[in-house]
Amino acid sequence: MLENHKYAVVDIETTGHSSSNGDRIIQLAIVFINNYKVVHTFSTFINPEKSIPLFIQDLTNIHDADVVNAPLFEEVGSEILDMLQDHIFVAHNIHFDLTFLQSELKRVGLPKLICKTMDTVEFTKLMFPNLYSYKLQDIASELQINLQMAHRADDDALATAHLLLKCMEQLSHLPLRTIELLHKRSFHLKSNLSLLFFEVLSNKRSKYEEKEYPLYRNIPLKFVKEEKESLPIQQSFPLERDNKLKMFKKGISHFEERMGQFELMDTIHFAMQEKKETVCEAETGIGKTLGYLLPATIYAMEKQKPVIISTYTTHLIDQLVQEEIPKLNEVLGVQTRVAKLKGMHHYIDLYRFWQHLQLEDESYDETFTIMQILVWLTLTEEGDLTELNVSGGGQLFVDKIRRAIPYKSDETEVVDFYERAIKRSANCDILVTNHAMVLADQDRESRLLSKGCATIIDEAHQFIHASMSRKERIFSYTNWKYILGQFGTLDTEHLLHKLSFIHIPRPLRERLEKEYVEVVNTFDDTVSYIINSVNHTNKSSRNTKRTILLDELNLNKSLFRRVATSIQTFILSSKSIIHSYSMQVEELAPIILDEWDYWIRELEIKVAEWDEIFLQEEAIEAKWLEIDTRSIPGSLTIIKRPLNYQNDIKKALNPLRATGAVIWTSGTLSVPSNSHFITSQLGLNERITIHSFKSSADYYNGAELLIVEDMPDIQQVSQSDYIESVAEAIVQTVLVTEGRCFVLFTSQDMLRKTVDLIQETKLLDDYMLFAQGMSSGSRMRLLKSFQRFSKSVLFGTNSFWEGVDVPGDALSVIIMVRLPFSSPDDPLFKKRAELLTLNGQNPFSAYSLPEAVLRFRQGFGRLIRSSSDKGVFIVLDRRIETKSYGSDFIQAIPNIPVKKVSLENMVLELENWYNK
C-alpha cells in the first residue's frame, strides 16, 4: 500500500533576506494538500517590530499599518510548527523559506522543524525544462495559474500549491520509461522528489496502460505529426487600401491603420514580383513585421516555394514564429506552414546523449540537466537545445551533446532533429532562420537555403555583426585549460587513465602522456611569454583591465609554432594508437572511444583557431589582447576580428539574389549625414533605393528631449568629477519619476563607478538598482526584473542600445550619459580609423560620427514603443549642443520638443511632465 503523502505549501514575506541580520517575517501562509487536492489554507500577518523598507512595501504591497496590530512571531510560532508536523514542506525556493523559518523558530526558543522537503523551483525546472523563467510570477503567467497579487504570501502560497499539482500532473503524463529513468537519478536531487517519482511510477506500473511512444535506444520521444500540404492560396495581394483594411479588420479586432505599413507592404510586394533588391527602413510604430510577412506569405503560397526570413537572434526568431505568424494566419484566414532552421550545433545529438546516460554523472548539475533533457525530449518537436533553460553547469553538459558531425550512413535507428529541420525547410511557406545560418550556407557543399523564392533580411544592420562574429576567433586561457585538462595524466581519473580499460599497452599510454605533458608545458610557457610582454609595455594605468593591440607586443611566432606542432603530434599519436585498439568488445570500450573522439575533435578545433589567431596574417583585421591584472593568467583573452566582411556578405547573398528578390529591412539603416552608412558596409550598390517609412506625426506626442546644459564638459574635467555630476543627475531624475528609468552608458567602467557612488550615498536605497555586468543574470533577465518593480532603475551598456521592448509605464525616462561614440582606444575602432586614413578618408566623419548617431537613434527608439507611451529622453553630454556635429544627433530622431535646461530646471521640467 503506497503512503498517502500530505503536503504543506509555505510562503513567507520578510523585511529582508537575513534573519540573523535582524530581518523578520511580515506575512506567512500555508496551503495544505491531501490526495492531490487543496484541503485547507492558513494565513497571517506578523508584526516584525520594525519598519518595513519602502522597496519591500513596493514589492509586497504590505505596509506598516497592515502589521502594526498583527501577532508577534513568538505568539504564533508554536501553532505554525504544529500545523507543519507530518507534512512534506513545499516552497518555491525552499532554501529561503525553510531556512528563514527555522531561524525564526530558533530565535523564539522553539524546536527545529523536522520534515521532508520539495522545492517547486527544482520540480518545475524538471517538468517544464523549456520555460523562460522560473520566478513564480513568470511561471504562473506561462502555465495559466491564477496569481492575483505576486509577493503576497497568501497568493504566492496558493499559486505554488497549484504549481505543485501542475507538476504532479505533468509527471503522471510522462511515459513510463521516462519516469523510470528520472527515478533512477532522483536520489541525487536537493529535495525529496524521489518520493513522488516512486509514487507516480508505482501507480503507472499498476495500471499497465500506456500509449506507445517513439523511442531512440529506449529513450521516449515526442510524437511528431507530419506537416500537411498547404493548398494554393485563393487570395491575391490586396493592392487597394480598402481591401487591405477589410482583410486586417476581419482578422484583428480593433485594428488601427498605421501610417506607412500599407506602403511597406506594397514596396515589398512589387520587389518580389520584379525580383528586385531593395532596402526598407521602417521606424518603430510602422508594424514592420506584419508589413513584410503578409506579402511574403502570399507570394510564397503562389510560387509554392518558401520565402526565407532571416533575423539576428533566437529571441527574435521565436517572437516572429510564436507571436507574429499567428496574427498573420488570422488576417489571411489560412494556416501558414512555418519552418525554423538553424546551424547544426543548435540540435541535440541523441546518440551522444544516450552514451552519457550509460556513464556515472559527474555532478549535481549534470544529473539535473540529464533529467531535464529526458523530460524535454517528450515535449520537443525540433530538438533545438536553445529551447532548454539550464544552469551554467548544465550548459557545459549541453555542449557535450550538440550535433557536431554528420551521421554515418550505415547507422540505424537514427532520429536526427537536424535532418528533420532540413526536410521541413524544403516544404514550407515561410522559412525562418538567422543571419549566421545564411552566412554559413556559402561554405556548404549542398546549400540548404537554395530552394527559396525570395529573401527578407530583418534587423539588416546586424548582418554586419553576424559576418564579423562568424570570422572572429577568440583565444580564452580558461577555455583552453579546461579542454587540455580533460586528458589528465595516467595517475588521474581523466581520459589518459581510461585507456587502460580498453587494454592499450602501458608503453603506448606513457608515450601519449609524455606528448601530452609537452603540450601543456609548451602552452604554459607561451602564455607566460605573452604576459611578460604585456608587463613590459610602458602603459601605466590605475585601471586593472587592459586592452592592447597585439601588434604593439611584437610577439615572436616561433613559440606559437611549437605549441601548434606539439598539439598536432599529440592528436596524430592519439588517433593512431586508439584506432589500433578500436575493435575491442568490452562494454565500456565504445563509450571511452567516443569520449576520446569528442575531446580530440575539440582539440583539433582549438589548434585550428590557434593557427588562425597567432600564425596567420590577414591584410584587414584587428587583433587585440584583454587582461585583468587582478586575475592573471585566468582573464587572458585574445581576439582576432576581420574587417573585410563585405566579400563574406556578397558570397552569401549572391545565390539568394539569383533565386529572387532580396529585401533588407530594419528600424535604423541610415543617418541624416550618410544615408548609405549601413548599406555600404553591407556591400550594397548605391543605386539600390532606400525606402524610408515614418511613423505618424502623433506617434511621438508623448516624448520630449532634455539637454542638461550645466553638466561639466566631459573633456575638461576628471572622470571622477564627471561621474559625481552624472550620479547627481540620475538621483534627481529617479526621485522625481519614482524609478522606471534606463541609464545608458558607453563604458562598463563608468557604469560600475557611477552605480558604486550612488549606492554609497544611499540616496536610492528605496529603489531596486539593476546594473548590467554587476547584477547577476542575462540581459533579458535584468529586463524582466526591471519591469517587475515600479521603483527600479536599470543601468546598461552597448547591448541595451537596441532590441529592448518595454512598452507602457514600465519605462518613463532614458538618461544617456555620453554620446555613444566608440572609444578612441577601442582596438577595433583604431584599426578602422587606420584603414580609413590610408584610403584618404576622415575617420571621424566617415565612421565615428555616423556610428554614434545610429546608436543614438537606437537608444531613443527604446523610449516610445507604442503611440500611448510617454517618456523623456535626457542627454547629459554637452557636446550635443556645443559641437557642430550635435545637430546630426537631434536631426536623427523624430521631431519632438527639445529643451535645454539646467539640472535644477530639469527637475522642475520632469515634475511638470510627470504630473501632466
Summary of the structure (lengths in Angstrom):
residues: 916
radius of gyration: 30.3
end to end distance: 68.1
largest distance: 87.0
contacts: 2910
relative contact order: 0.07
helix: 49%
strand: 15%
